[in-house]
Amino acid sequence: MYEPHSHHRSKRGRTNLASCMVATVFLLLLAVAAVVVYFLLFKPKSPQIAVDSVQFPTFSISNGTVNFTFFQFVSVTNPNRDAFTHYDSSLQLAYSNSPVGFIFIPAGKIDGGHTQHMSAKFAVQSFPIPARPPAVPAGTTEAVGGEELGIGAPTMEIETKMKLVGRVRVLKIFTHRVESGVNCGVAIEVKTGSVLGLHC
């Protein structure tokens, strides 16, 4: 039996299949383009911390203990397009791998693409200096201790550990947690409290 419309239905089916394939390819290309744009332009990045200077306004050693006032000035750059809101951040000091000072950094916000200058100043309670300096890592020239204590060159090294934790909004909708930190070694002349070297 002859069916005059079967040829048209077959052709229409092939046309619908081709349209679906084209639509699928278009959606895949659109998804790939969205992923590329996200990773190139909107992927959350950790803030960049640069330690500009470290000072010890007061510094003294007596009876085998040291006490001082610590000051640090840093620049924090937000490389994201949206604001970076930081919280639960801190600055810690260590000597011979032992914590000697700690302070929380107040919460705040840095606009996208901007740099914010931050500073911290606090007094460190007296802590003892060991009779013998700890082992000096290979390649390190600074000695640890004090001349008046009879344990070598009149220098010591303090380590600073700054950590920023916060969140960045992407496209004003999604929120991502980001974290950044910087560790520095500060060589100090114990007679004057002068900073002899800073390496981060």
Backbone bond lengths (Angstrom), bond angles and torsions (degrees), N, CA, C in turn:
res aa  C-N    CA-C-N  psi(-1)  N-CA   C-N-CA  omega(-1)  CA-C   N-CA-C  phi
1 M - - - 1.473 - - 1.509 108.66 -
2 Y 1.265 117.17 134.30 1.466 123.10 -177.75 1.515 110.80 -84.41
3 E 1.371 116.13 127.47 1.471 120.93 177.16 1.517 108.49 -115.65
4 P 1.282 118.76 103.51 1.475 122.58 -172.72 1.513 113.89 -67.28
5 H 1.352 120.33 -20.02 1.466 121.35 -174.12 1.529 113.12 -99.81
6 S 1.344 119.67 -4.65 1.461 121.24 -176.97 1.524 111.67 -64.21
7 H 1.305 118.77 -36.59 1.455 122.69 179.66 1.526 110.85 -64.02
8 H 1.327 117.23 -39.21 1.467 120.93 -179.40 1.524 110.98 -69.55
9 R 1.367 117.31 -37.52 1.456 119.97 179.35 1.524 111.23 -65.90
10 S 1.326 117.06 -38.80 1.456 121.16 178.77 1.517 110.79 -65.13
11 K 1.309 115.62 -42.54 1.469 119.31 178.98 1.520 111.22 -64.95
12 R 1.351 116.24 -38.41 1.458 120.15 179.35 1.528 110.39 -66.15
13 G 1.335 117.27 -37.23 1.466 120.86 178.53 1.514 111.84 -63.83
14 R 1.351 115.72 -41.53 1.463 118.99 178.56 1.517 110.65 -65.61
15 T 1.313 117.06 -35.86 1.462 121.01 179.10 1.534 110.59 -65.99
16 N 1.337 116.61 -42.21 1.471 120.25 178.82 1.521 110.95 -64.82
17 L 1.345 116.79 -39.87 1.457 120.42 178.78 1.530 111.31 -63.41
18 A 1.331 115.51 -42.65 1.459 119.48 178.58 1.525 110.91 -63.75
19 S 1.334 116.55 -39.72 1.465 120.23 179.25 1.519 110.70 -64.15
20 C 1.357 116.35 -41.23 1.464 119.46 178.47 1.527 111.31 -63.69
21 M 1.337 116.55 -39.72 1.456 119.98 179.07 1.520 111.26 -64.91
22 V 1.312 116.28 -42.48 1.467 120.33 178.55 1.525 110.28 -63.13
23 A 1.341 116.22 -43.13 1.462 119.71 179.80 1.526 110.95 -64.36
24 T 1.338 116.27 -39.53 1.462 120.03 179.17 1.521 111.33 -64.50
25 V 1.328 116.97 -45.19 1.469 121.13 178.27 1.524 110.49 -61.24
26 F 1.330 116.14 -40.99 1.473 120.24 179.80 1.526 110.79 -63.09
27 L 1.343 116.39 -43.13 1.457 119.49 -179.90 1.523 111.43 -66.10
28 L 1.336 117.21 -37.42 1.455 120.53 177.53 1.527 111.41 -64.39
29 L 1.341 115.07 -44.30 1.467 119.08 177.85 1.525 110.74 -62.87
30 L 1.326 116.39 -38.52 1.471 120.64 179.29 1.527 110.29 -64.98
31 A 1.340 116.82 -40.76 1.459 120.68 178.98 1.522 110.97 -65.62
32 V 1.341 116.48 -43.04 1.466 120.26 178.42 1.522 110.54 -62.33
33 A 1.338 116.94 -42.67 1.467 120.55 178.72 1.518 111.15 -62.90
34 A 1.342 116.69 -38.78 1.470 120.22 179.53 1.523 110.66 -65.69
35 V 1.326 117.09 -41.22 1.460 120.61 178.70 1.520 111.16 -64.30
36 V 1.348 116.81 -42.47 1.462 121.07 179.50 1.524 110.59 -63.04
37 V 1.327 117.00 -44.85 1.470 120.82 179.55 1.518 110.19 -63.69
38 Y 1.329 116.53 -39.49 1.469 120.03 179.85 1.522 110.84 -62.19
39 F 1.338 116.77 -48.14 1.457 119.72 -176.58 1.525 111.75 -71.56
40 L 1.318 118.09 -29.55 1.459 120.14 -178.60 1.526 112.45 -84.10
41 L 1.322 117.14 -36.04 1.461 119.90 -171.76 1.524 114.29 -112.94
42 F 1.323 117.80 -35.20 1.455 119.38 -168.84 1.522 114.38 -118.13
43 K 1.333 118.98 -1.70 1.456 119.28 -179.71 1.527 109.70 -63.04
44 P 1.319 118.07 127.50 1.474 120.25 -178.72 1.529 111.70 -59.78
45 K 1.307 115.67 134.61 1.470 121.99 178.84 1.528 109.02 -120.03
46 S 1.317 115.09 147.96 1.463 120.01 178.22 1.525 110.21 -72.28
47 P 1.335 117.95 146.21 1.471 120.05 177.72 1.523 110.77 -64.88
48 Q 1.321 115.66 152.71 1.463 121.88 -179.81 1.530 108.81 -103.28
49 I 1.346 115.72 123.79 1.464 121.28 -176.97 1.521 109.51 -109.17
50 A 1.318 116.45 127.92 1.467 122.18 176.36 1.522 108.26 -123.04
51 V 1.323 116.37 123.84 1.463 121.22 177.58 1.526 108.09 -83.82
52 D 1.329 116.08 113.13 1.470 120.86 -176.75 1.523 112.35 -82.14
53 S 1.318 117.11 -41.39 1.469 119.41 -179.38 1.519 110.59 -161.76
54 V 1.320 114.40 154.96 1.466 122.79 175.67 1.523 107.78 -133.69
55 Q 1.321 116.22 136.00 1.464 120.51 -178.96 1.531 109.69 -138.40
56 F 1.314 114.90 158.28 1.460 122.69 174.70 1.522 107.82 -127.31
57 P 1.341 117.19 86.59 1.476 120.74 -177.52 1.524 113.26 -54.72
58 T 1.337 117.31 -36.17 1.465 120.81 173.98 1.522 107.78 -129.22
59 F 1.319 115.44 141.16 1.465 120.23 -178.89 1.522 108.55 -157.50
60 S 1.326 116.42 127.73 1.468 119.56 179.56 1.516 110.50 -152.46
61 I 1.338 114.68 149.82 1.461 122.56 175.75 1.526 107.90 -127.10
62 S 1.324 115.47 130.04 1.465 119.77 177.22 1.522 109.22 -156.19
63 N 1.335 115.52 141.58 1.463 121.89 177.73 1.530 112.21 53.94
64 G 1.329 116.74 37.24 1.459 120.66 176.44 1.507 115.27 75.96
65 T 1.345 117.45 10.41 1.466 120.61 177.57 1.524 109.53 -124.72
66 V 1.315 115.77 157.56 1.458 121.12 -179.95 1.520 108.69 -127.09
67 N 1.308 117.10 143.29 1.461 121.60 172.56 1.521 108.32 -143.05
68 F 1.318 116.05 149.23 1.465 119.91 -175.94 1.521 110.59 -162.42
69 T 1.323 114.02 166.83 1.461 122.34 171.03 1.524 107.44 -106.58
70 F 1.322 115.83 132.62 1.458 120.94 -174.56 1.529 110.31 -110.84
71 F 1.338 115.71 137.99 1.467 121.53 177.26 1.527 108.37 -134.72
72 Q 1.340 116.31 130.98 1.466 121.14 177.37 1.518 110.20 -133.47
73 F 1.330 115.66 136.73 1.462 122.14 -179.46 1.522 107.60 -121.19
74 V 1.349 117.14 124.09 1.459 120.88 -177.51 1.522 110.67 -130.68
75 S 1.337 114.73 161.93 1.454 122.57 173.23 1.523 107.80 -119.38
76 V 1.334 116.56 127.77 1.462 121.61 -179.49 1.522 108.37 -115.84
77 T 1.330 116.41 120.92 1.458 122.30 -178.74 1.527 109.85 -107.08
78 N 1.320 116.16 130.19 1.464 121.95 176.15 1.531 108.39 -97.19
79 P 1.345 118.84 106.90 1.466 120.37 -177.07 1.526 113.62 -81.28
80 N 1.322 117.44 -1.93 1.462 120.99 -177.27 1.526 111.49 -82.98
81 R 1.330 115.20 162.81 1.466 120.19 177.99 1.523 111.53 -77.70
82 D 1.338 116.43 -26.58 1.456 120.78 179.38 1.525 110.18 -105.37
83 A 1.315 115.74 169.10 1.467 121.47 -175.75 1.525 111.30 -67.45
84 F 1.324 114.74 147.74 1.461 122.71 174.56 1.523 107.77 -107.17
85 T 1.326 116.64 118.99 1.453 122.23 179.01 1.522 107.98 -104.25
86 H 1.339 116.74 118.73 1.457 119.61 -176.77 1.529 111.02 -108.07
87 Y 1.331 114.43 149.91 1.457 123.12 -178.31 1.530 107.31 -159.01
88 D 1.306 117.52 169.74 1.463 121.75 177.63 1.537 111.22 48.81
89 S 1.333 116.44 42.36 1.467 121.78 -179.09 1.523 109.51 -106.90
90 S 1.328 116.23 158.09 1.460 118.42 -173.66 1.524 111.77 -153.82
91 L 1.331 114.53 164.36 1.460 123.30 174.29 1.520 107.34 -132.14
92 Q 1.321 115.96 126.30 1.459 120.96 -176.69 1.523 110.23 -125.84
93 L 1.330 115.51 142.53 1.462 121.70 175.19 1.524 108.70 -111.18
94 A 1.326 115.02 144.06 1.467 119.68 178.95 1.520 109.33 -139.32
95 Y 1.325 114.67 146.63 1.462 121.35 175.11 1.525 107.76 -131.81
96 S 1.308 116.06 125.66 1.467 120.83 -179.10 1.525 110.61 55.48
97 N 1.374 114.78 40.53 1.470 122.83 178.04 1.521 114.21 68.11
98 S 1.333 117.61 12.71 1.461 121.25 177.48 1.522 109.98 -115.54
99 P 1.344 119.12 131.38 1.465 121.53 179.46 1.525 111.37 -61.40
100 V 1.324 116.46 135.17 1.469 120.70 177.79 1.523 112.33 -126.55
101 G 1.336 117.56 -11.87 1.457 120.65 -179.64 1.510 110.56 -159.91
102 F 1.344 116.46 148.58 1.459 120.29 -176.88 1.520 108.67 -154.51
103 I 1.349 115.52 141.21 1.453 120.21 176.54 1.523 108.73 -150.20
104 F 1.348 116.07 140.97 1.458 120.58 174.40 1.526 109.78 -83.08
105 I 1.314 115.93 143.77 1.463 121.62 177.35 1.529 108.20 -94.85
106 P 1.334 118.48 125.47 1.465 120.24 -178.86 1.527 111.80 -57.73
107 A 1.328 115.59 146.63 1.462 120.83 178.49 1.526 110.10 -63.98
108 G 1.320 115.72 152.96 1.457 120.40 -179.57 1.518 111.38 -168.20
109 K 1.319 115.47 -175.60 1.463 121.17 -178.26 1.516 109.80 -139.45
110 I 1.346 115.50 139.08 1.466 122.10 177.61 1.518 107.52 -122.27
111 D 1.311 117.05 121.83 1.465 121.33 -178.74 1.522 111.31 -63.90
112 G 1.316 115.34 155.83 1.453 120.90 -179.28 1.515 112.71 -59.05
113 G 1.334 116.26 133.18 1.453 121.30 178.25 1.511 114.65 73.57
114 H 1.320 118.31 10.00 1.461 121.72 -177.93 1.529 111.22 -109.44
115 T 1.340 114.15 160.23 1.463 122.20 176.24 1.519 109.37 -116.54
116 Q 1.305 115.49 132.21 1.466 120.68 179.43 1.519 109.86 -117.85
117 H 1.325 116.03 135.15 1.468 121.60 178.38 1.525 108.72 -92.29
118 M 1.319 115.29 133.09 1.455 121.09 -177.95 1.522 109.31 -131.16
119 S 1.326 116.12 149.76 1.464 120.25 178.55 1.520 109.68 -140.39
120 A 1.305 114.81 153.76 1.467 121.20 178.01 1.522 108.25 -139.51
121 K 1.326 116.00 137.05 1.457 121.16 179.21 1.524 108.39 -142.40
122 F 1.311 117.13 125.95 1.454 120.74 178.21 1.519 110.12 -158.17
123 A 1.336 114.94 157.91 1.454 121.50 -179.88 1.523 109.84 -90.20
124 V 1.313 115.23 140.54 1.461 122.02 179.18 1.519 108.45 -104.29
125 Q 1.321 116.21 130.44 1.455 120.02 179.66 1.527 110.58 -67.64
126 S 1.306 115.69 154.36 1.464 120.57 -179.00 1.520 110.91 -58.76
127 F 1.325 114.67 138.82 1.465 119.68 175.38 1.531 108.36 -140.21
128 P 1.320 117.29 149.25 1.467 120.21 -175.55 1.508 112.93 -75.74
129 I 1.325 115.30 148.18 1.457 122.03 173.01 1.521 107.17 -98.86
130 P 1.326 118.13 130.00 1.472 119.34 -178.72 1.520 111.65 -62.55
131 A 1.327 115.52 150.20 1.466 120.43 -179.70 1.511 111.36 -60.93
132 R 1.346 116.43 -33.08 1.458 120.63 176.66 1.510 109.18 -116.02
133 P 1.315 117.98 138.42 1.458 119.61 179.26 1.515 110.43 -67.17
134 P 1.346 117.95 146.57 1.459 120.30 176.75 1.513 110.45 -66.80
135 A 1.331 115.97 162.80 1.463 120.69 -179.47 1.511 110.23 -58.34
136 V 1.320 116.53 134.73 1.455 121.97 -179.59 1.519 108.24 -91.65
137 P 1.363 118.39 126.18 1.464 120.43 -179.75 1.517 111.41 -59.32
138 A 1.327 115.47 152.87 1.465 120.97 179.07 1.517 110.58 -58.62
139 G 1.304 116.77 136.02 1.454 121.67 179.44 1.509 113.77 88.17
140 T 1.362 117.83 -4.35 1.457 121.38 179.37 1.523 109.21 -94.13
141 T 1.329 116.28 130.29 1.461 120.22 -176.34 1.520 112.09 -98.77
142 E 1.376 117.70 -18.02 1.452 119.06 -176.13 1.527 110.35 -74.60
143 A 1.313 116.57 135.40 1.459 120.65 172.27 1.509 107.87 -92.94
144 V 1.317 117.18 159.25 1.454 121.18 -178.86 1.516 108.95 -115.34
145 G 1.325 116.71 133.28 1.457 119.35 177.89 1.512 110.80 137.47
146 G 1.318 117.07 -164.76 1.446 120.97 -179.27 1.509 110.65 -140.25
147 E 1.307 116.34 142.42 1.456 120.77 -177.97 1.521 110.75 -62.65
148 E 1.373 116.59 -39.13 1.447 119.23 -178.10 1.520 111.89 -70.08
149 L 1.339 117.85 -14.11 1.458 121.06 177.64 1.518 111.08 -93.77
150 G 1.313 117.23 -4.05 1.447 120.81 178.05 1.512 114.18 72.08
151 I 1.336 117.71 31.07 1.461 119.86 -178.04 1.524 111.44 -125.28
152 G 1.305 117.61 37.47 1.462 118.87 172.20 1.507 113.35 110.89
153 A 1.334 114.25 -157.91 1.460 121.40 -176.03 1.523 110.61 -63.28
154 P 1.337 117.56 149.50 1.470 121.33 -175.26 1.522 112.84 -79.12
155 T 1.314 117.57 55.22 1.463 121.38 176.74 1.515 109.87 -136.60
156 M 1.331 115.37 158.68 1.453 121.83 173.51 1.517 107.44 -148.03
157 E 1.313 116.78 165.76 1.467 120.11 -178.32 1.525 110.54 -128.20
158 I 1.326 114.29 131.20 1.458 122.92 176.35 1.525 108.17 -110.53
159 E 1.310 116.69 139.70 1.464 120.96 177.21 1.525 109.74 -105.39
160 T 1.326 116.65 133.02 1.461 121.93 176.74 1.526 109.05 -109.57
161 K 1.326 115.48 138.81 1.460 121.32 -179.83 1.524 108.72 -131.30
162 M 1.326 115.91 108.06 1.460 120.76 179.97 1.516 109.43 -108.43
163 K 1.332 116.53 135.00 1.467 121.54 -179.52 1.524 109.46 -132.37
164 L 1.341 115.64 131.26 1.461 122.12 175.90 1.523 108.50 -116.50
165 V 1.318 116.00 126.90 1.465 121.86 178.14 1.523 107.82 -125.08
166 G 1.332 116.50 135.89 1.452 119.01 -179.41 1.511 112.10 -170.40
167 R 1.316 115.72 -160.27 1.458 120.79 -178.50 1.529 110.07 -139.65
168 V 1.321 113.89 153.15 1.467 122.04 178.49 1.522 108.17 -127.12
169 R 1.325 116.96 132.56 1.464 121.12 175.61 1.527 108.99 -89.29
170 V 1.322 115.73 136.45 1.454 122.31 178.76 1.521 108.19 -111.93
171 L 1.334 115.40 124.70 1.467 121.95 -179.17 1.532 112.09 57.31
172 K 1.343 115.86 26.82 1.465 122.63 178.00 1.531 112.57 64.10
173 I 1.327 117.41 10.31 1.463 120.29 -175.73 1.524 111.54 -121.52
174 F 1.347 116.03 -56.87 1.455 121.10 -174.63 1.530 110.60 -87.82
175 T 1.312 115.60 146.42 1.454 122.04 179.35 1.520 109.47 -118.51
176 H 1.325 116.28 130.05 1.461 121.49 -179.79 1.527 109.30 -125.30
177 R 1.323 115.71 139.22 1.461 121.85 176.98 1.521 109.32 -85.62
178 V 1.320 116.25 131.26 1.460 121.52 177.80 1.522 108.48 -129.59
179 E 1.323 115.00 154.32 1.459 121.03 -178.32 1.516 109.16 -144.81
180 S 1.328 115.14 142.73 1.463 120.12 178.87 1.521 108.62 -146.08
181 G 1.331 115.78 154.33 1.453 119.65 179.58 1.513 111.36 -154.78
182 V 1.317 115.32 163.43 1.462 121.02 177.52 1.530 108.43 -147.28
183 N 1.322 115.65 133.55 1.468 122.06 176.87 1.520 108.85 -114.40
184 C 1.320 116.51 136.43 1.461 120.99 -179.42 1.529 109.86 -133.87
185 G 1.313 115.14 147.92 1.447 121.79 171.35 1.520 109.11 -106.45
186 V 1.319 116.63 130.96 1.469 121.93 -177.11 1.517 109.05 -118.84
187 A 1.321 117.12 116.77 1.464 121.86 175.94 1.526 108.83 -88.00
188 I 1.341 116.68 130.99 1.469 122.09 -173.79 1.525 109.84 -124.93
189 E 1.318 115.45 138.20 1.456 120.75 170.40 1.524 107.13 -84.51
190 V 1.327 116.92 118.44 1.459 119.74 -170.15 1.528 113.36 -72.25
191 K 1.314 118.49 -21.56 1.472 119.62 -179.10 1.526 111.87 -70.95
192 T 1.334 115.81 -37.28 1.470 119.45 -174.71 1.518 113.57 -117.76
193 G 1.327 117.77 -13.34 1.458 119.92 -175.49 1.510 112.67 77.75
194 S 1.333 117.15 14.46 1.470 120.52 -179.95 1.525 110.44 -76.07
195 V 1.328 115.57 145.33 1.465 121.28 177.27 1.521 108.07 -83.89
196 L 1.330 115.94 118.85 1.454 121.31 -179.90 1.519 112.96 -91.55
197 G 1.320 116.79 -25.43 1.450 119.96 -178.38 1.520 110.96 -165.69
198 L 1.335 115.90 150.80 1.459 122.67 179.40 1.515 108.05 -140.42
199 H 1.327 116.68 119.38 1.463 119.87 177.32 1.526 109.09 -131.98
200 C 1.348 115.62 129.18 1.469 122.21 -176.07 1.525 109.99 -120.09
